[in-house]
């Protein structure tokens, strides 16, 4: 955006090239970014073709000199879409999206409960679009184009029906800049009741963002710290049992979470079955996933890679065998009673609790958020053993 602004001010080609390079990097870093870029460029082209003084449009302006940068940016987005479908197929092999898709009503409700700012932003953009169409305000190519691009980004995730708290990050940034600028410029003209309403909305947005951010940061830090402690216990047990490695049984974790933990074990130098060609020998750690967890997630009940795009293997079993290390991860969505079934039938080697401890009143605030570990959408409240973990030797 800085490059686009500087190009409009100076007409120096170097700024246009910088804008194109940044756009190219952006759309190949996150697939849905092409929506932001396409919405930005196309809306600016449309606003330039609109006759500012009379009703109607002048499409002859489309090929004007000042439109060349926007035509280039829009072409980048179209080219990305062509390459995407050329690689993935016309119907798209969107395994991740298919596995993460939720009912759209739940996605809408989830985004309202964790981030009301994008919805407020969409309302402001729609209101301003109406004023532009009614010739009551003059369009601002940079800011309005950015706003339309942000709306396109947000609507893209609603269309895909996938949820995560960080998906709305770019929209939040654009919304703060866009709404904040409009509020500052019009603050003196706003009636006292309008100022009170604006301050109330700002307080609600700030409180919600602080609550969700605190939840996500606290949870993420404890997941990392807890899994590091679990890995240390596994490493100790591996060294004690050379030639007779214990199997790692995960009663609640799915294949993706197991794969992440196994990759970390491999990073720490432990041989994990399938992690590398050298780790497929007799001393490799064997990963065991509960069959019911795989079936519940809609996967195939067969041994093989924990997830399709890695070589780390998971063995599907009905339950732990004597000598297995039963690992309850901090981000497992399981209750204390469910975890106790495995902790009480063996030797507890290690137990982890979140640090620092959360006061009960603050826990109740977090429990109402519709997100779980790794910012997954959660249909119910937080489990009563939220963020604790353990390693148990099954007997």
Beta strands, then each sheet from edge to edge (+ up, - down):
strand 1: 248-250
strand 2: 287-290
strand 3: 304-305
strand 4: 313-317
strand 5: 325-328
strand 6: 346-352
strand 7: 389-394
sheet 1: 3+ 4- 2- 1- 5- 7+ 6-
end
